[in-house]
Amino acid sequence: MIAQQLIQPMTRMIRLILVAILILVGSRLDAKPVELVFTYWGSPFERKAVEKVVQKFNQQHPKIRVRPQHIPNSNYTTKLLTMVAAGTAPDIAYIPDPMISKWASAGWLIDLSDHFQNDPEASNRMPQIYYKVQDKVVGANCGNEIIILYYNKQVFDQAGLAYPPATAEKAWSWEEFVAVCQKLTRDRNGYDATNPNFEAEYITTYAVAFPQAMFFALPFIYSNGGQMASDDGHKLLLNRPAAVDALQKMQDLVYRYHVAPTPSTLQSMPSSSFMLQTGKVAMDITGHWKILDLNQMGFDWGMGVLPYFKQPTTIMCGCPLGIFTSSEHQEEAFQLFKALGDTASNDLFGNGLWMPLHVEDYTEPARISRWLNGRPGVYPAEARGVLVDYTINHTPRQAPVYWLRNYGQIMDEAVTPAFSLMWTGEANAQQAMDQAVKEGQKLLQGRLFEE
């Protein structure tokens, strides 16, 4: 009798526990994964590559579901601003680099400092890749990039010229570069730019193309000992002799030597990658990220280091990744942030879109091999010389977009209009940069953070 009295309450208790367990398990089984929106830009090839990475992340993180949202480059900033204003900002996104400090100061982006300091997987990235406002980390490169030179091997072979150097130690001086450019440029009659019968009005092959913007001139300004702005961010230095000399020599490629297309000619042509593929240009100065596109285009191309003035120089750059304060799932968004920067698991580091973010990927042989040789056919044989040593030893200055306060307004209202005058031939480099400094000096407000 006593036993029965003891058993009955225990049986009821066990039943209750079992019911509770079933409810708990059922709720977990029914729980939907956290949904994140990741917004980004990029070419059609880049779009497909990013979608594959997101699909892989979703498979590896069943409690998180990421929806990739691609927006074309041309209206990316406008579209993202509209989304923020409407209260539909993504959780995590590519942030246009001229806008990141402004958006962070407006409170749109979270402070990532603790995440980077406390997470061993995320804390060992290269120091140059962080975007900061005062003591806060508000973004970081999703991948590292440098500015390099690409070339069409067939055009060089037909001209009987050696390919561009693949190491900084053997880089062309500017004078050597100009001489090669003159031999590569051809008119409709097959004359190169050294021939007295050369017709500059009827060029069929230009030696070199490059984006006619200040950012792509920076490596040459730095190479010549110049700067865009003083280190304290209070003086615009683009009209000083070192910067002007480099810019004038770049302008001379267009209007003196006729080996690079004018802005109007560039606008009438397809993309520089297509021009390189079809032999309309022999060389293209642009970012490492072009490798992804070039590998889809079916022609024999190579890469080299940039020509130099005083010291072989390039710059590190990269699209900043940021997390919006409006996100309800910031911790999960940082998991995606971290995964996007993982060389081992993110295919974008192996297919030629991004370069690694960690110093060890440029100094440890096994790690160098993992991203350069992990996928045969992506990187040409000369890639190690162009990308590894060049990145570690020839990037002496962080680009101003990372540290110069009010950078976006300075560019929009002063520098870009002045560069436009220079590239259209309406002003020489000195005149254009004097104009840039006149309009831009009043906009300078110092540094975003202390060194």
SULBEL-V577167 format. One record per residue. N is the residue number from 1. RES is the residue in three letters. D_LAST is the distance of its C-alpha to the last C-alpha in Angstrom with 2 decimals. Layout:
BEGIN
N_RES_D_LAST ; N_RES_D_LAST
END
This chain:
BEGIN
1_MET_82.28 ; 2_ILE_79.49 ; 3_ALA_77.71 ; 4_GLN_77.94 ; 5_GLN_76.52 ; 6_LEU_73.49 ; 7_ILE_73.01 ; 8_GLN_73.02 ; 9_PRO_69.98 ; 10_MET_68.08 ; 11_THR_68.91 ; 12_ARG_67.67 ; 13_MET_64.41 ; 14_ILE_63.88 ; 15_ARG_64.57 ; 16_LEU_62.02 ; 17_ILE_59.38 ; 18_LEU_60.20 ; 19_VAL_60.01 ; 20_ALA_56.61 ; 21_ILE_55.33 ; 22_LEU_56.73 ; 23_ILE_55.13 ; 24_LEU_51.73 ; 25_VAL_52.00 ; 26_GLY_53.30 ; 27_SER_50.48 ; 28_ARG_47.93 ; 29_LEU_49.88 ; 30_ASP_50.06 ; 31_ALA_46.38 ; 32_LYS_44.70 ; 33_PRO_41.36 ; 34_VAL_38.27 ; 35_GLU_37.81 ; 36_LEU_34.48 ; 37_VAL_33.98 ; 38_PHE_31.45 ; 39_THR_31.04 ; 40_TYR_29.97 ; 41_TRP_30.88 ; 42_GLY_32.05 ; 43_SER_35.03 ; 44_PRO_38.31 ; 45_PHE_37.55 ; 46_GLU_34.12 ; 47_ARG_35.81 ; 48_LYS_38.35 ; 49_ALA_35.79 ; 50_VAL_33.72 ; 51_GLU_36.98 ; 52_LYS_37.91 ; 53_VAL_34.68 ; 54_VAL_35.24 ; 55_GLN_38.85 ; 56_LYS_37.91 ; 57_PHE_35.47 ; 58_ASN_38.28 ; 59_GLN_40.66 ; 60_GLN_38.38 ; 61_HIS_37.57 ; 62_PRO_40.94 ; 63_LYS_39.68 ; 64_ILE_37.26 ; 65_ARG_38.47 ; 66_VAL_36.00 ; 67_ARG_37.32 ; 68_PRO_35.52 ; 69_GLN_35.54 ; 70_HIS_35.12 ; 71_ILE_34.56 ; 72_PRO_34.88 ; 73_ASN_31.87 ; 74_SER_33.72 ; 75_ASN_33.81 ; 76_TYR_31.21 ; 77_THR_29.00 ; 78_THR_32.15 ; 79_LYS_33.76 ; 80_LEU_30.81 ; 81_LEU_30.56 ; 82_THR_34.31 ; 83_MET_34.09 ; 84_VAL_31.51 ; 85_ALA_33.72 ; 86_ALA_36.75 ; 87_GLY_35.27 ; 88_THR_35.48 ; 89_ALA_31.86 ; 90_PRO_31.46 ; 91_ASP_29.97 ; 92_ILE_27.41 ; 93_ALA_26.76 ; 94_TYR_25.03 ; 95_ILE_22.93 ; 96_PRO_22.91 ; 97_ASP_19.31 ; 98_PRO_19.62 ; 99_MET_20.84 ; 100_ILE_18.66 ; 101_SER_16.34 ; 102_LYS_19.57 ; 103_TRP_21.54 ; 104_ALA_19.08 ; 105_SER_18.99 ; 106_ALA_22.78 ; 107_GLY_22.97 ; 108_TRP_24.31 ; 109_LEU_21.97 ; 110_ILE_21.56 ; 111_ASP_18.53 ; 112_LEU_18.40 ; 113_SER_16.08 ; 114_ASP_19.20 ; 115_HIS_20.82 ; 116_PHE_18.19 ; 117_GLN_17.81 ; 118_ASN_21.58 ; 119_ASP_23.00 ; 120_PRO_23.25 ; 121_GLU_24.22 ; 122_ALA_21.16 ; 123_SER_18.44 ; 124_ASN_18.44 ; 125_ARG_17.17 ; 126_MET_14.93 ; 127_PRO_11.19 ; 128_GLN_11.19 ; 129_ILE_13.80 ; 130_TYR_12.36 ; 131_TYR_12.51 ; 132_LYS_10.80 ; 133_VAL_11.80 ; 134_GLN_10.15 ; 135_ASP_10.52 ; 136_LYS_13.11 ; 137_VAL_13.55 ; 138_VAL_16.15 ; 139_GLY_16.98 ; 140_ALA_16.68 ; 141_ASN_18.52 ; 142_CYS_22.13 ; 143_GLY_22.39 ; 144_ASN_20.54 ; 145_GLU_21.88 ; 146_ILE_21.84 ; 147_ILE_23.88 ; 148_ILE_27.02 ; 149_LEU_30.59 ; 150_TYR_33.71 ; 151_TYR_37.25 ; 152_ASN_40.85 ; 153_LYS_42.68 ; 154_GLN_46.06 ; 155_VAL_45.12 ; 156_PHE_43.94 ; 157_ASP_47.07 ; 158_GLN_49.34 ; 159_ALA_47.79 ; 160_GLY_48.17 ; 161_LEU_44.52 ; 162_ALA_42.24 ; 163_TYR_39.50 ; 164_PRO_35.89 ; 165_PRO_34.03 ; 166_ALA_32.30 ; 167_THR_30.02 ; 168_ALA_27.42 ; 169_GLU_29.64 ; 170_LYS_32.49 ; 171_ALA_30.74 ; 172_TRP_32.74 ; 173_SER_31.89 ; 174_TRP_31.98 ; 175_GLU_35.51 ; 176_GLU_36.67 ; 177_PHE_35.26 ; 178_VAL_37.15 ; 179_ALA_40.32 ; 180_VAL_40.19 ; 181_CYS_39.57 ; 182_GLN_42.66 ; 183_LYS_44.78 ; 184_LEU_43.67 ; 185_THR_44.30 ; 186_ARG_47.93 ; 187_ASP_50.22 ; 188_ARG_53.26 ; 189_ASN_55.44 ; 190_GLY_53.20 ; 191_TYR_52.11 ; 192_ASP_48.58 ; 193_ALA_46.51 ; 194_THR_47.73 ; 195_ASN_51.34 ; 196_PRO_52.96 ; 197_ASN_54.62 ; 198_PHE_51.33 ; 199_GLU_51.37 ; 200_ALA_47.88 ; 201_GLU_49.38 ; 202_TYR_50.49 ; 203_ILE_47.70 ; 204_THR_48.19 ; 205_THR_45.24 ; 206_TYR_41.90 ; 207_ALA_39.82 ; 208_VAL_36.45 ; 209_ALA_34.96 ; 210_PHE_31.39 ; 211_PRO_29.92 ; 212_GLN_29.95 ; 213_ALA_26.62 ; 214_MET_23.39 ; 215_PHE_21.49 ; 216_PHE_23.97 ; 217_ALA_23.84 ; 218_LEU_20.12 ; 219_PRO_20.88 ; 220_PHE_23.42 ; 221_ILE_21.37 ; 222_TYR_18.69 ; 223_SER_21.65 ; 224_ASN_23.03 ; 225_GLY_19.98 ; 226_GLY_19.22 ; 227_GLN_16.52 ; 228_MET_16.99 ; 229_ALA_14.69 ; 230_SER_12.83 ; 231_ASP_9.11 ; 232_ASP_9.19 ; 233_GLY_11.42 ; 234_HIS_14.47 ; 235_LYS_16.65 ; 236_LEU_18.32 ; 237_LEU_19.14 ; 238_LEU_21.57 ; 239_ASN_24.57 ; 240_ARG_23.53 ; 241_PRO_25.84 ; 242_ALA_23.71 ; 243_ALA_23.03 ; 244_VAL_26.59 ; 245_ASP_28.23 ; 246_ALA_26.75 ; 247_LEU_27.67 ; 248_GLN_31.10 ; 249_LYS_31.88 ; 250_MET_31.02 ; 251_GLN_33.30 ; 252_ASP_35.94 ; 253_LEU_36.20 ; 254_VAL_37.71 ; 255_TYR_39.80 ; 256_ARG_40.58 ; 257_TYR_41.04 ; 258_HIS_41.80 ; 259_VAL_40.22 ; 260_ALA_37.95 ; 261_PRO_39.24 ; 262_THR_38.87 ; 263_PRO_37.37 ; 264_SER_40.92 ; 265_THR_41.95 ; 266_LEU_38.99 ; 267_GLN_39.94 ; 268_SER_43.51 ; 269_MET_42.60 ; 270_PRO_41.63 ; 271_SER_38.20 ; 272_SER_36.72 ; 273_SER_37.41 ; 274_PHE_41.05 ; 275_MET_41.19 ; 276_LEU_39.97 ; 277_GLN_42.50 ; 278_THR_45.37 ; 279_GLY_44.61 ; 280_LYS_43.92 ; 281_VAL_40.71 ; 282_ALA_40.25 ; 283_MET_36.44 ; 284_ASP_33.81 ; 285_ILE_30.10 ; 286_THR_28.24 ; 287_GLY_26.28 ; 288_HIS_27.13 ; 289_TRP_28.34 ; 290_LYS_31.49 ; 291_ILE_32.98 ; 292_LEU_34.30 ; 293_ASP_36.28 ; 294_LEU_37.46 ; 295_ASN_38.95 ; 296_GLN_41.18 ; 297_MET_42.55 ; 298_GLY_44.89 ; 299_PHE_44.28 ; 300_ASP_43.22 ; 301_TRP_39.61 ; 302_GLY_37.01 ; 303_MET_33.39 ; 304_GLY_31.71 ; 305_VAL_28.56 ; 306_LEU_27.79 ; 307_PRO_29.31 ; 308_TYR_27.07 ; 309_PHE_27.07 ; 310_LYS_25.40 ; 311_GLN_23.52 ; 312_PRO_24.10 ; 313_THR_21.18 ; 314_THR_20.61 ; 315_ILE_17.87 ; 316_MET_17.15 ; 317_CYS_17.94 ; 318_GLY_19.77 ; 319_CYS_21.31 ; 320_PRO_19.45 ; 321_LEU_21.62 ; 322_GLY_21.75 ; 323_ILE_24.19 ; 324_PHE_25.89 ; 325_THR_26.39 ; 326_SER_30.04 ; 327_SER_30.59 ; 328_GLU_33.08 ; 329_HIS_32.11 ; 330_GLN_28.37 ; 331_GLU_28.77 ; 332_GLU_30.99 ; 333_ALA_28.66 ; 334_PHE_25.91 ; 335_GLN_28.56 ; 336_LEU_28.91 ; 337_PHE_25.15 ; 338_LYS_25.12 ; 339_ALA_28.31 ; 340_LEU_27.10 ; 341_GLY_24.36 ; 342_ASP_26.93 ; 343_THR_27.90 ; 344_ALA_31.15 ; 345_SER_32.55 ; 346_ASN_31.21 ; 347_ASP_33.39 ; 348_LEU_30.94 ; 349_PHE_29.20 ; 350_GLY_32.59 ; 351_ASN_34.08 ; 352_GLY_31.61 ; 353_LEU_29.68 ; 354_TRP_26.41 ; 355_MET_24.71 ; 356_PRO_23.46 ; 357_LEU_20.11 ; 358_HIS_20.21 ; 359_VAL_19.57 ; 360_GLU_23.08 ; 361_ASP_24.66 ; 362_TYR_23.79 ; 363_THR_24.62 ; 364_GLU_27.60 ; 365_PRO_30.84 ; 366_ALA_32.38 ; 367_ARG_29.47 ; 368_ILE_29.19 ; 369_SER_32.91 ; 370_ARG_32.78 ; 371_TRP_30.92 ; 372_LEU_32.26 ; 373_ASN_35.82 ; 374_GLY_36.24 ; 375_ARG_38.09 ; 376_PRO_40.28 ; 377_GLY_40.33 ; 378_VAL_36.91 ; 379_TYR_35.01 ; 380_PRO_36.83 ; 381_ALA_37.28 ; 382_GLU_34.66 ; 383_ALA_31.86 ; 384_ARG_30.50 ; 385_GLY_29.88 ; 386_VAL_28.40 ; 387_LEU_26.16 ; 388_VAL_25.18 ; 389_ASP_24.42 ; 390_TYR_23.22 ; 391_THR_20.56 ; 392_ILE_19.28 ; 393_ASN_19.64 ; 394_HIS_19.53 ; 395_THR_16.52 ; 396_PRO_14.18 ; 397_ARG_12.03 ; 398_GLN_10.95 ; 399_ALA_13.41 ; 400_PRO_12.72 ; 401_VAL_14.49 ; 402_TYR_11.59 ; 403_TRP_9.14 ; 404_LEU_11.62 ; 405_ARG_13.41 ; 406_ASN_17.15 ; 407_TYR_17.01 ; 408_GLY_20.42 ; 409_GLN_22.24 ; 410_ILE_20.97 ; 411_MET_22.28 ; 412_ASP_25.49 ; 413_GLU_26.54 ; 414_ALA_25.49 ; 415_VAL_24.29 ; 416_THR_26.65 ; 417_PRO_29.74 ; 418_ALA_29.04 ; 419_PHE_28.71 ; 420_SER_31.94 ; 421_LEU_33.70 ; 422_MET_32.62 ; 423_TRP_33.68 ; 424_THR_36.97 ; 425_GLY_37.74 ; 426_GLU_38.07 ; 427_ALA_35.61 ; 428_ASN_34.28 ; 429_ALA_30.59 ; 430_GLN_30.36 ; 431_GLN_32.24 ; 432_ALA_30.30 ; 433_MET_26.85 ; 434_ASP_28.16 ; 435_GLN_29.15 ; 436_ALA_25.77 ; 437_VAL_24.05 ; 438_LYS_26.91 ; 439_GLU_26.54 ; 440_GLY_22.80 ; 441_GLN_21.47 ; 442_LYS_22.77 ; 443_LEU_20.91 ; 444_LEU_17.34 ; 445_GLN_15.56 ; 446_GLY_11.96 ; 447_ARG_8.93 ; 448_LEU_9.58 ; 449_PHE_6.53 ; 450_GLU_3.80 ; 451_GLU_0.00
END
